[in-house]
Each structure stands twice: as structure tokens, then as C-alpha cells.
Amino acid sequence: FRSLHGTPIRYSDFYGVFDGRRGQFREQMMPGVVDDVLKRGDLDCRFLEAHGKGNDKAMARSANGTLDIIPVSGGVTCDARVDMRRGDVRDLVLAVERQDVNQMSIGFVVADDGDEWRWANDGVQERSVWSIGDLLDVSAVTYPCSEGTQLELAQRALAVRISSLPSDSRERLRRCWHFAKEIREGKVLSQQNGQDLADALDRK
């Protein structure tokens, strides 16, 4: 087994979308966009490669515990634990390791009254998505809508340690990993995230 770590949603970043009914528009995902669907406790999200191409095969799934969806500061991350016995998984892992594939996209359904439309000054429609009603998939893609997305191969040792821990400990370790990654990228932790990190480190 290997673990793929990604950021399929970056909060507030605009990206271009083409819709057959509305044409070209700009879209952004707002902070907390997945909070409602996660709170319901019935999320069944798949990790796919190149979704929408007619050959979608789930490589991990939240319903069976092999895919985690985790909101963090700045966006939403995912951890997919994939089985290297599958040839398509091995091919994807190699592509991610080489950084041939290093970005993501999502399939989603907007919640009722979960978005806001407006016209920008340049005459292009913009949509802000505040709440997702269903997160269908998070996918490794070659050509993402949002250029700010990210996908990488997680360290094998970390993946092994996480899988052997109790569920509450796994969650704390993942959050520590995300915070440490932000610090390595030069980002400044918010006061709340700094407190969450301290609390996670203090707990036994």
C-alpha cells in the first residue's frame, strides 16, 4: 500500500469553468465549503484518476476508510491509501512520484442555496461556492480547472505508522503533518491552527 496526499480544493482561488448552459465563468470554493457534508457523516467520496473520462475506477473510498477528506487552513486535503497490487494504481503512483501528474480536480453537487452568482467588471460571470451538498470524487488529473491544487506521494514510513494507530491518534498525526507541511512551505500558521497543533502534540 502507498499513500497519496493531495489538496483538491484551495479556498478563494478563482479558476475557469466551461458549462454547456452558462458558457465560460469563473468559480471559487469558499472556506468551510465541505463542512456541512462532513458533518452529516454519510460521505461516500471516491479517489479517481482522470474523472469523467468514461473509465472511472475507484482507487480509494471514504466509505471503506481508505480515503480521508480533511479541511485545513487554506483548503481541503485528502489522503488516499491505494493498493499497489493493482496495475493502474502502480502506474498512477509512478506518475505522481515523477510529478508527471501533480494536480487534482473534484466532482461535486452544490447544496441548495450553497452558491452565489454575480457579474464581474470584465463581463464574466463569477460563482462563489459556499456549501457542497455532496462531494462525489477527488481525482488525480493532468489538466485541472484549479491550478492551485496539488498531489504528491506521501512518505511510506508515515503511511505505515498512521495505519497502525487508533483512529483518534491517526487524525491528530495527520493534522500535525498538514501543519508541518504548511510551515515548510513558508506559510504562517493562524492562531487557531497553532493552538490546534499544540493541543495535538500535548495529547497522549
C-alpha positions in Angstrom: 0.0 0.0 0.0 1.1 3.6 -0.6 -0.4 6.9 0.5 -1.2 9.8 -1.9 -1.6 13.2 -0.3 -3.4 16.0 -2.1 -5.1 19.3 -1.9 -8.1 19.2 -4.3 -9.6 22.4 -3.0 -7.9 25.8 -2.5 -10.1 28.3 -0.7 -10.9 31.5 -2.6 -8.8 30.8 -5.7 -10.7 31.6 -8.9 -10.4 29.1 -11.8 -12.1 29.0 -15.2 -15.0 26.7 -15.9 -16.9 26.0 -19.1 -20.6 24.9 -18.8 -22.8 23.9 -21.8 -25.6 26.0 -20.4 -23.9 29.0 -18.9 -20.8 29.1 -21.1 -17.5 30.3 -19.6 -17.4 31.5 -16.0 -15.1 31.8 -13.0 -15.5 29.8 -9.8 -14.1 29.8 -6.4 -14.5 27.5 -3.3 -15.1 29.4 -0.1 -13.7 28.4 3.4 -15.9 25.8 5.0 -17.3 24.6 1.7 -17.2 20.9 2.8 -18.1 21.4 6.4 -21.8 20.5 6.0 -21.3 17.4 4.0 -18.7 16.1 6.5 -20.9 16.9 9.5 -23.7 14.7 8.0 -21.5 11.6 8.4 -22.6 9.9 5.2 -19.8 11.0 2.9 -19.0 8.4 0.2 -16.3 10.0 -1.8 -14.1 8.2 -4.3 -10.5 8.8 -5.3 -10.2 8.5 -9.1 -7.8 9.1 -11.9 -8.9 11.5 -14.7 -12.6 11.5 -13.6 -15.2 11.9 -16.3 -13.2 10.1 -19.0 -15.6 7.1 -19.1 -13.2 4.6 -17.4 -13.5 5.8 -13.8 -12.2 3.2 -11.3 -12.1 4.0 -7.6 -8.7 3.6 -6.1 -9.7 4.6 -2.6 -13.1 5.4 -1.0 -14.1 7.3 2.1 -16.9 4.7 2.8 -14.4 1.9 3.4 -11.9 4.0 5.3 -9.2 4.2 2.6 -9.8 7.9 1.8 -9.8 10.8 4.3 -11.1 14.3 3.5 -9.6 16.8 5.8 -10.3 20.6 5.9 -7.3 22.6 6.8 -6.4 26.3 6.7 -6.3 27.4 3.1 -8.3 24.5 1.6 -9.3 20.8 1.8 -6.8 18.0 1.7 -7.1 14.3 1.1 -5.2 11.1 2.0 -5.8 8.1 -0.3 -4.3 4.8 0.7 -4.0 2.8 -2.6 -3.3 -0.8 -3.2 -0.1 -1.4 -5.2 -1.3 -4.9 -6.3 -3.3 -3.1 -8.9 -1.6 -2.2 -12.2 -3.4 1.1 -12.7 -2.5 2.1 -9.2 1.2 1.4 -9.8 1.1 3.4 -13.0 -0.5 6.4 -11.2 1.9 6.2 -8.2 4.8 6.2 -10.6 3.4 9.2 -12.5 2.8 11.1 -9.2 6.3 10.2 -8.0 7.8 11.6 -11.2 5.5 14.6 -10.9 4.0 13.9 -14.4 0.7 14.1 -12.5 0.7 16.5 -9.6 -2.7 18.2 -9.6 -6.3 17.4 -8.7 -10.0 18.1 -9.5 -13.2 17.3 -7.8 -16.7 16.1 -8.7 -19.4 17.8 -6.5 -23.0 18.8 -6.2 -23.7 22.3 -4.8 -26.0 22.4 -1.8 -29.4 24.2 -2.0 -28.6 27.9 -1.8 -25.0 26.9 -1.5 -23.6 29.3 -4.2 -23.7 32.9 -5.2 -23.5 34.3 -8.8 -22.5 37.8 -9.9 -21.1 39.6 -12.9 -17.5 40.7 -12.7 -16.4 44.1 -14.1 -14.9 42.4 -17.2 -18.4 41.0 -18.1 -17.6 37.4 -17.0 -19.9 35.6 -14.6 -18.4 34.5 -11.3 -19.6 31.9 -8.8 -18.7 31.5 -5.2 -19.5 28.1 -3.8 -20.2 28.3 0.0 -21.5 24.8 0.6 -21.2 21.4 -1.2 -24.2 19.1 -0.9 -22.2 16.0 -2.0 -18.5 15.5 -2.7 -18.6 12.8 -5.3 -14.9 12.4 -6.0 -11.4 13.8 -5.6 -9.3 12.9 -8.7 -5.7 13.0 -9.9 -5.8 14.9 -13.2 -3.4 16.1 -15.9 -5.3 19.3 -16.7 -7.0 20.7 -13.6 -9.6 23.6 -13.5 -7.8 25.0 -10.5 -4.1 25.4 -10.9 -3.6 25.7 -7.1 -4.4 22.1 -6.5 -1.7 19.6 -5.6 -1.0 15.9 -5.4 2.1 14.1 -4.1 3.3 10.8 -2.8 3.3 10.7 1.0 6.2 9.2 2.8 5.9 5.4 3.1 7.0 5.3 6.7 4.4 7.9 7.8 1.7 6.0 6.0 2.6 2.8 7.8 2.7 4.4 11.2 -0.6 6.1 10.7 -2.4 2.9 9.6 -1.3 1.2 12.8 -2.6 3.8 15.2 -6.1 4.2 16.8 -8.4 6.4 14.8 -8.2 9.4 17.1 -4.4 9.2 17.0 -4.4 8.9 13.2 -6.4 12.1 13.0 -4.0 14.0 15.3 -0.9 12.8 13.4 -2.4 13.8 10.0 -3.2 17.3 11.3 0.3 17.7 12.7 1.6 16.6 9.3 -0.5 19.1 7.5 0.6 21.9 9.8 4.2 21.0 9.4 3.8 20.9 5.6 2.4 24.5 5.7 5.4 25.7 7.8 7.8 24.1 5.4 6.1 25.9 2.5 6.7 29.2 4.3 3.1 29.8 5.4 2.3 31.4 8.7 0.0 29.4 10.9 -3.1 31.1 12.2 -3.5 31.5 15.9 -6.2 28.8 15.9 -4.1 26.3 13.9 -1.1 27.0 16.2 -3.3 26.1 19.2 -4.6 23.0 17.4 -1.1 21.9 16.7 0.0 22.5 20.4 -3.1 20.6 21.6 -2.4 17.6 19.3 1.2 17.4 20.5 0.3 17.7 24.1 -2.3 14.8 24.0 -1.1 11.3 24.8 
